[in-house]
Each structure stands twice: as structure tokens, then as C-alpha cells.
Amino acid sequence: MREPTELEKQQYQRMIEISDLARQRYLDAGGDPRRAADDKYLTDLEKQEYFQLGRQVFGIQVIDGEVHCQGRVWQLPVQHRS
């Protein structure tokens, strides 16, 4: 396994920042501190940025309704295709 590039480190750090933001909003809304926040505490733009960063950092591609990652391929459910 190779070392991440500086750009990948920055992108991953941004993903952590977005996750922390969702967590803080969850806690501010009275959420249980022992549980994780879900994506409903992110704006649509933040969700889009988070998933885009994840695809870049972890090498995930979506092509014709199929997910390609680390040499594996699987079909997306119909409702998630875009």
C-alpha cells in the first residue's frame, strides 16, 4: 500500500471536518452522544462534497450504474443511479 499524497491527506482532512460538523449539529439537536450522526445533519452541498471527496481519496468510480473500487465491481440499486 502506498503513502497518500499531500492532496489526498488534505481531502481526507476535509472529510473529517465535514463529519465533525454533522456530529456537532447532531449533538446540538439533542442527539445521543454515544451514537453516530447520520447524513441528515449535512446540507445537500456538504453531502455532495463529502461523497465526491470520498470517491477521489478512495478511488471509487461510478460508471453506468456500477461501482468500481479496488478491482471489484457491483451494481447500484436503481434508486441510487444518476
N, C-alpha and C positions, 0 to 999 in steps of 0.2 A: 504494500500500500504506500502511495506517495504522500509527501507532505503537502498540505494545502497551500495554494498561492496566497499572496497578501490580499488580493481581491476577494478570494474565497473566504478568507478569515474575516474581512470586513462585511461581506454579505451575510455570513453566519452570525456575526455580532448583531447586525441589523435584525435578523430573525429573532434573536434573543430579546432585543429591545421591544419588538412588536409583541412577543409573547408576554413579556413583563407588563406591558401596557394593558393587555387583555386581562391579565391576572389582577392588576390593581383596580381596574374597573369592576371586575367580578367581586372583589373584596369590598369596594366602596358601595356596591349594590346589596351588601349583606350576605355575600356568598360564604360558604363553609371554608375556612382556611385549610382544612385537611383535604379538600378536593381541588381538582384542577378546573380552571376556567375553560369554557369551550369557545368556538369561534363567533358566537353571537355577541360577544363583547368587543368585536372589531367592526370597523366600518367596512363597507364593500371595497373601498380603495385599499385599506390595510390588508384585507384578506387577499386581494389580488396581488399586492406587493409581496406578501408572505409566501404565497404559493409560487410566484414567479421566481423569487429568490431560492426557494427550495429546489425547484427544477434546475436552476443554474448550479447551485452548490453540490447537489447530489446526483447530477447527470440524468435527470428524468426527462423523457420526451413523450409527448402525446401525439401520435400520428394515426390519422384515420380511425379514431375510436379505440386505439390500442395504446397501452402504456409500455414504454421501453425503458428498462432500468437495469444496469449491471448485467447485461446479457440475457435478461428474462423479458418476456412479453406476455401481457394479459389484456383481455377485453375490458373496456369500461362499461359499467351499466348504462343503459340507454339514456337515463335522465341526466347523466354527467357529461355527455358528449357535447362538444361545441365546435 
